[in-house]
């Protein structure tokens, strides 16, 4: 008998409708009981136990839970056995496994978890290696300057992560006696920038605390294994996923258990092309069961029908199932789960930016960089002088010239040349840079530089704490210089792979142009992305 038929034979579970318009008291009870998928009354009062059970049934069907401890045990064993065979050899894993000092081990995990937030593993490996070579301990990082930190971080994006990481290191050294907090609760409470996910990862991997974690990979695995079709970013679904993760973490090997779940999502249970035949927990996956059932019905030329346990009766919709207006798509298979969260498109902004160069400066040509404010987007990084502009605004050139003169004194407006444009998307902003250039050729070189400005050689620019966007701007500028590749003056910047970089040793620079994932959302980061 096939898996789906075995499921169909189970008695239907009565699920009460969930009324959205409830009093605050009832809502409070719901939030309380959703902290665990195995709800037990906090007191021996039988009435309270019944009330808690009723609230759970109003929220979702038991179909989305694990049936018993035996099923949980099988899941853990299959997942860990697979992880022991198939896990990737990553530098942070080697460092954590070989470190006997708990504080150094926690630091090694902490750095990797922060770097991996919203960033792919392939990109992080080189950054992590250089970081740990430069600052192998918390004490080393605490002594570093923010300029040094930003310089090494340049190109990873989400620069506030670096500032919070160094701030956390300084707090550990200056206020906590050099010892990293040992539990997920105290890590989250005491360290800046450490959210629920990062705290759980450090506590489980470095200190062996049985703390579950939920990142983007774990969300995908759990939504498929338990056929959760509702929006995973909603409060109710998020609480349920954290409850499942806590239930599944193996207390004997919590760090490996969490990493195994993330590894599964990163390498097998992938977003677009999952390799279900290689999944160690396929036999426990309700999404896979659903695919088998739909295929069987299609072969028999029978209409599709919901599993008796899958959805609530007609009196109300299970809050963990996909909404009725989003029916099962036969072509998607298990990738029907999880539901794709609707995201607001990034707002569009425009800036005018200028590469100002002194070709005849003492010691060779130099370009002007100015430092951004200490807070906000790209805080503390260096950039070419720029101003906010309106698309095709008539005053763009004049405003940009005024900004340049603020840093370098009187300049010839007639020499300001438009080179093209660069489009760079941050997590919430799509920013179009209109790129200009101005050479001080034939004019007295600038000698006095106001605070917050620096004149750098081209070589110094490539190792400075500048953003990926500014590197793109500079590539447009280099493409217009004599002896280099020519390009269209008003066409958007071409993709990094289409450009040839002059000179050797440019592999590090390549990393700056690798695409990063869009949006510390604690459940969207991962050591196995």
HELIX and SHEET records of a PDB file:
HELIX    1   1 UNK A    3  UNK A    8  1                                   6    
HELIX    2   2 UNK A   24  UNK A   33  1                                  10    
HELIX    3   3 UNK A   46  UNK A   59  1                                  14    
HELIX    4   4 UNK A   62  UNK A   64  5                                   3    
HELIX    5   5 UNK A   69  UNK A   86  1                                  18    
HELIX    6   6 UNK A   91  UNK A   98  1                                   8    
HELIX    7   7 UNK A  102  UNK A  115  1                                  14    
HELIX    8   8 UNK A  121  UNK A  134  1                                  14    
HELIX    9   9 UNK A  138  UNK A  143  1                                   6    
HELIX   10  10 UNK A  146  UNK A  153  1                                   8    
HELIX   11  11 UNK A  160  UNK A  175  1                                  16    
HELIX   12  12 UNK A  184  UNK A  190  1                                   7    
HELIX   13  13 UNK A  196  UNK A  207  1                                  12    
HELIX   14  14 UNK A  216  UNK A  225  1                                  10    
HELIX   15  15 UNK A  235  UNK A  248  1                                  14    
HELIX   16  16 UNK A  254  UNK A  267  1                                  14    
HELIX   17  17 UNK A  276  UNK A  278  5                                   3    
HELIX   18  18 UNK A  282  UNK A  284  5                                   3    
HELIX   19  19 UNK A  286  UNK A  299  1                                  14    
HELIX   20  20 UNK A  333  UNK A  336  5                                   4    
HELIX   21  21 UNK A  396  UNK A  408  1                                  13    
HELIX   22  22 UNK A  413  UNK A  415  5                                   3    
HELIX   23  23 UNK A  458  UNK A  463  1                                   6    
HELIX   24  24 UNK A  468  UNK A  478  1                                  11    
HELIX   25  25 UNK A  496  UNK A  498  5                                   3    
HELIX   26  26 UNK A  507  UNK A  512  1                                   6    
HELIX   27  27 UNK A  522  UNK A  524  5                                   3    
SHEET    1   A 4 UNK A 382  UNK A 383  0                                        
SHEET    2   A 4 UNK A 366  UNK A 371 -1                                        
SHEET    3   A 4 UNK A 347  UNK A 358 -1                                        
SHEET    4   A 4 UNK A 386  UNK A 388 -1                                        
SHEET    1   B 5 UNK A 382  UNK A 383  0                                        
SHEET    2   B 5 UNK A 366  UNK A 371 -1                                        
SHEET    3   B 5 UNK A 347  UNK A 358 -1                                        
SHEET    4   B 5 UNK A 429  UNK A 439  1                                        
SHEET    5   B 5 UNK A 417  UNK A 425 -1                                        
SHEET    1   C 3 UNK A 382  UNK A 383  0                                        
SHEET    2   C 3 UNK A 366  UNK A 371 -1                                        
SHEET    3   C 3 UNK A 453  UNK A 456 -1                                        
END                                                                             
